[in-house]
């Protein structure tokens, strides 16, 4: 679970790098970002579960092993990318970021597919496997996206003359991610409606903190940035990081209990 969470952060952060106007952001931001993904990649590589107790799952050890090496690749490429950004090699740094994104996406999906075999029920159905894959990628986009946007907001303290266009762009993408997460969560809710009181509490936490709350915060950041107040926007984005972490944790607990990707 730790490895999967680390990969979700890497997916969202590197996705934001790929979509943001990089020319408007100083190289130091990307250097530090890649050092963050370097640490997350090492954490993921150390915590990937490669052993199984059920002999029927032995064939899926290869998925975990491949995911582990991809995590190592993320760490190595992140280190190289941080050096490239330090040397102002922006094209090489951009390519390194894209490679980090590709490796993290594949590793995350491999770990998720390994989880399909450990949880009975609807996880084994083809349609639900597709829904779970999309849900996993949207989860990474949310948690990692808010972290990247919050860190970019902090970067304005270092580069106060930087235009607010990058932060506005990231906030726009966060709004899109919130919409996608809403649709996928609604589909999961239509498939399986929790009935136990504990599950209902998790569901309320999942929707309140993980779907509705972040969407409201994105709107707040949009209005704040109209006044070019990056510090206030960063504070709101920090709240968004906390809410998405809580919401996605509740979603993970529900998914493991009910076998549906909430």
C-alpha positions in Angstrom: 0.0 0.0 0.0 2.9 2.4 0.7 4.4 1.7 -2.7 1.1 2.3 -4.4 0.6 5.6 -2.6 4.1 6.7 -3.5 3.5 5.8 -7.1 0.3 7.7 -7.1 2.1 10.8 -6.0 4.8 10.4 -8.7 2.1 9.9 -11.4 0.2 13.1 -10.5 3.3 15.2 -10.0 5.0 14.1 -13.3 1.7 14.5 -15.1 1.5 18.1 -14.0 5.1 18.7 -15.2 4.1 17.4 -18.6 1.0 19.7 -18.9 2.2 22.9 -17.3 3.8 25.8 -19.3 7.4 24.9 -18.3 8.9 28.0 -20.0 7.3 30.2 -17.4 8.8 28.3 -14.5 12.4 28.5 -13.4 14.5 25.4 -13.6 15.1 25.1 -9.9 11.4 24.1 -9.3 11.8 21.0 -11.5 15.1 20.1 -10.0 13.6 20.0 -6.5 10.5 18.2 -7.9 12.7 15.5 -9.3 14.5 15.1 -6.0 11.1 14.5 -4.4 10.2 11.8 -7.0 13.7 10.3 -6.4 12.8 9.8 -2.8 9.4 8.5 -3.6 10.8 6.1 -6.2 13.2 4.7 -3.6 10.4 4.3 -1.1 8.2 2.5 -3.6 11.0 0.2 -4.6 11.7 -0.8 -1.0 8.0 -1.4 -0.1 6.7 -3.3 -3.2 5.4 -6.7 -2.0 7.1 -9.4 -4.1 6.1 -12.4 -2.1 2.8 -14.3 -1.9 1.5 -16.9 0.4 -1.1 -18.4 -1.9 0.5 -20.8 -4.5 -2.3 -19.8 -7.0 -0.8 -16.3 -7.1 2.8 -17.3 -7.8 2.4 -16.3 -11.5 1.8 -12.7 -10.4 5.2 -12.3 -8.6 6.6 -11.3 -12.0 4.2 -8.2 -11.9 5.6 -7.1 -8.6 9.2 -7.7 -9.6 8.7 -5.7 -12.8 7.0 -2.9 -10.8 9.9 -2.9 -8.4 12.5 -2.4 -11.2 10.3 0.3 -12.7 10.4 2.1 -9.3 14.2 1.8 -9.4 14.1 3.3 -12.9 12.0 6.2 -11.6 14.6 6.9 -8.9 17.5 6.7 -11.4 15.8 8.9 -14.1 14.7 11.4 -11.4 18.3 11.8 -10.3 19.5 12.2 -13.9 16.7 14.7 -14.5 17.6 16.7 -11.4 21.1 17.0 -12.7 19.9 18.1 -16.2 17.6 20.8 -14.7 20.5 22.0 -12.5 22.6 22.4 -15.7 19.6 24.2 -17.4 19.2 21.4 -19.9 15.5 22.0 -20.2 14.9 19.7 -23.1 16.7 16.8 -21.5 15.0 17.5 -18.2 11.6 17.5 -19.9 12.3 14.1 -21.5 13.4 12.7 -18.1 10.1 13.9 -16.6 8.1 12.2 -19.3 10.1 9.0 -18.7 9.4 9.2 -15.0 5.7 9.6 -15.8 5.6 6.5 -18.1 7.5 4.3 -15.7 5.3 5.4 -12.8 2.1 4.8 -14.6 3.1 1.3 -15.7 4.4 0.4 -12.2 1.2 1.7 -10.6 -1.0 -0.3 -12.9 1.1 -3.4 -12.3 0.7 -3.1 -8.6 -3.0 -2.5 -9.0 -3.4 -5.5 -11.2 -1.6 -7.6 -8.6 -4.2 -6.5 -6.1 -7.0 -7.7 -8.4 -6.0 -11.3 -7.7 -6.0 -10.8 -3.9 -9.5 -9.4 -3.6 -12.4 -11.6 -4.5 -15.6 -10.6 -6.2 -16.1 -7.9 -8.8 -12.4 -7.0 -9.2 -12.0 -10.0 -11.5 -14.6 -8.8 -14.0 -13.2 -7.2 -17.1 -15.4 -4.1 -17.0 -14.5 -3.5 -13.4 -10.8 -4.0 -14.1 -11.0 -1.2 -16.6 -12.9 1.0 -14.2 -10.3 0.3 -11.5 -7.4 1.2 -13.8 -9.0 4.5 -14.7 -9.8 5.1 -11.1 -6.2 4.4 -10.1 -4.9 6.9 -12.6 -7.4 9.6 -11.7 -6.5 9.0 -8.0 -2.8 9.6 -8.8 -3.7 12.7 -10.8 -5.6 14.1 -7.8 -3.2 13.5 -5.0 -0.1 14.1 -6.9 -1.6 17.0 -8.8 -2.5 18.9 -5.6 0.9 18.3 -4.2 2.6 19.6 -7.4 0.3 22.7 -7.4 0.9 23.4 -3.7 4.7 23.1 -4.2 4.5 25.4 -7.2 2.6 27.9 -5.1 5.5 27.8 -2.5 8.0 28.3 -5.3 6.6 31.8 -5.9 8.3 32.8 -2.6 11.6 32.0 -4.3 10.7 33.4 -7.7 8.2 36.2 -6.9 8.4 37.7 -10.4 7.2 34.5 -12.1 3.9 34.8 -13.9 0.8 33.2 -12.3 0.0 31.4 -15.6 1.6 28.1 -14.5 -0.4 28.0 -11.3 -3.6 29.0 -13.0 -3.0 26.2 -15.6 -2.4 23.6 -12.9 -5.6 24.7 -11.1 -7.5 24.3 -14.3 -6.3 20.7 -14.6 -7.1 20.0 -11.0 -10.7 21.1 -11.8 -10.8 18.6 -14.7 -9.4 15.9 -12.5 -12.1 16.6 -9.9 -14.7 16.2 -12.6 -13.3 12.9 -13.8 -13.0 11.6 -10.2 -16.6 12.5 -9.6 -17.8 10.5 -12.7 -15.7 7.4 -11.8 -16.8 7.5 -8.2 -20.5 7.9 -9.2 -20.1 4.8 -11.5 -18.6 2.8 -8.6 -21.5 3.9 -6.4 -24.0 2.8 -9.0 -22.3 -0.6 -9.0 -22.2 -1.1 -5.3 -24.1 0.9 -2.7 -22.7 0.4 0.8 -25.2 -0.6 3.5 -23.2 -1.1 6.7 -22.9 1.9 8.9 -19.1 1.9 8.9 -19.0 1.7 5.1 -21.5 4.6 4.9 -19.2 6.7 7.1 -16.3 5.9 4.9 -18.4 6.8 1.9 -19.3 10.2 3.3 -15.7 10.9 4.1 -14.7 9.7 0.6 -17.2 12.1 -1.1 -16.9 15.0 1.2 -13.1 15.1 1.5 -12.1 13.4 -1.8 -14.6 14.7 -4.3 -16.7 17.7 -3.3 -14.1 19.4 -1.0 -11.3 19.5 -3.6 -13.7 20.9 -6.2 -14.8 23.7 -3.9 -11.1 24.5 -3.2 -10.3 24.6 -6.9 -13.0 27.2 -7.3 -11.6 29.2 -4.4 -8.1 29.1 -5.9 -9.5 30.3 -9.2 -11.1 33.3 -7.6 -8.0 34.1 -5.4 -5.7 34.0 -8.4 -7.8 36.7 -10.0 -6.2 39.0 -7.4 -2.7 37.5 -8.0 -2.5 36.4 -4.4 -0.3 33.3 -4.7 0.3 32.9 -1.0 -3.4 32.6 -0.2 -3.8 30.2 -3.1 -1.0 28.1 -1.8 -2.7 27.8 1.6 -5.9 26.7 0.0 -4.0 24.1 -2.1 -2.4 22.8 1.0 -5.8 22.1 2.5 -6.6 20.4 -0.8 -3.6 18.1 -0.3 -4.9 17.1 3.1 -8.5 16.5 1.9 -7.5 14.4 -1.1 -5.2 12.3 1.1 -8.1 11.6 3.5 -10.6 11.1 0.7 -8.5 8.7 -1.3 -7.6 6.7 1.9 -11.3 6.3 2.6 -11.8 5.2 -1.0 -9.0 2.6 -0.7 -10.6 1.2 2.4 -14.0 0.9 0.7 -12.4 -0.7 -2.3 -10.7 -3.3 -0.3 -13.8 -4.1 1.7 -16.4 -4.1 -1.2 -14.2 -5.0 -4.2 -15.3 -1.9 -6.2 -13.0 1.0 -7.0 -14.6 3.9 -5.1 
